[in-house]
Amino acid sequence: MRKIYVFDTTLRDGEQSPGVNLNTQEKVEIALQLEKLAVDRMEAGFPAASPGDLAAVNAVARAVRNASVVALSRSREQDIDAAKEALKDAQDPCLHLFLATSPIHRKHKLRMEKQQVLETAEAAIKYAKKYFSKIEFSPEDAGRTELDFLCEVTEMAIRAGATVVNIPDTVGYLYPSEYGNIFKTLKENVTGIEKIQLSAHCHDDLGMATANALAAILNGADQIEGTINGIGERAGNTALEEVALALETRQHLFEAKTSLVLSEIARTSRLVSKLTGMVVPGNKAIVGANAFAHESGIHQDGMLKEKTTYEIISPDTIGLKESKLVLGKHSGRHAFREKLIDMGYDPNDDQVNEAFAKFKVLADRKKNVIDEDIRALIEEKLVQTPEVFVLDTIQLSYGNQSVPMATVRIVQSEGSLLEEGAIGNGSVDAIYKAIDKATKEEVELEDYSIKSVTQGKDALGDVHVVLKQGDVSVHGRGVSTDILEASAKAYIDAINRLIDKRKSPGSSRHGNMSLI
């Protein structure tokens, strides 16, 4: 397998993301993690930009022992001198020189003719060669540079002493076949091309950075440049983790791979996200929160039968423990049953069906259904009581300057509807008085408590009540994202238990949804 070198520029191009400003300690922390990831080269910064950047590059150079530390430099002697100072303690230093070559840059930014560009770049490479054995040269905006002139620039860089020539698609303009053709043309037409490595540096302005990097590899690129999580200027750079996993997953196609320790990818991604403050989108390939999450019932069913039906990468490849079967409104009964078993329940078919119906209602109300939600739903019905009364609807009228009013509609076991209204001291009191009128049960509320089952604004409310009738006390439980609905359900549950006790004194009925 052909080795593809990895040039990480998270600390330089990644830091150019708007709003990102890493201090020296943060740069070193990321650099040490990149070393664990086993990148071949890491670009630590642009020393000539400021004394602080020079110091940060120097700190990285002193800390990193197992990767080449790179400093960026314009084709100016003072920039090269700054880079030399920053990299003086590096185990394996490398200078990255650049000069724009495209017509638009030559005319509007540099105000140079082609010959001037060639002479300026050549002089810079030769000057740098006095201090650095490894020099990478980048013709900035190579993607929009005339192909014949790009060949000329590359030949000049080789003669002057560059060890790597980078072909940047600086503005993310090219599409894969165009970008790949540049590498093919250079390989076929540039004298001495076998003496150097060709590198691919892509931006994602049109969403093709990863595709372009892979096209470059197919056409002979020896190195890819990019960042963790794809961060960088404007729309960002090639996401290194995407290229690495594409090569790993499609080995038969590319016949090339990186030397990255893939199991460090998730950890590296989280660290970069934390220190830069750039949140990784949930749908981001490889490292997004949803990359190994499945909610669709069809997908979940396939995953439970054979993971490769919907997963081409195993999560442990990048250092994650397992895939996630996310329970939501699109989930199926198979995944729900498996979740109950994983949580320690042993439900029969009827109990699964009943719990699944309640779960679907909850999933329509709540964006994220977590284990505690499911546990609350299940345990609400662990003790099965015949339901003489079932809550249908509640209507409430409440204001801090008005008397609370509640109307409840209750379904009886034989199917008839009962509807009553009442006023009370508060919303819960009004609901309970309306239920008393509808059921014609005379009870005393001995205790009422409510707690949050989960966190967030859409958390499940878990209500417990204790009702007394004569010398008999029973408890009831209700769970809902609406605490008033939970309160009504708990009260009706307790009434059903009272009626059951009157019919079967001293008995209790338990379902077989036992904990394993």
Disulfide bonds with the S-S distance in Angstrom:
none
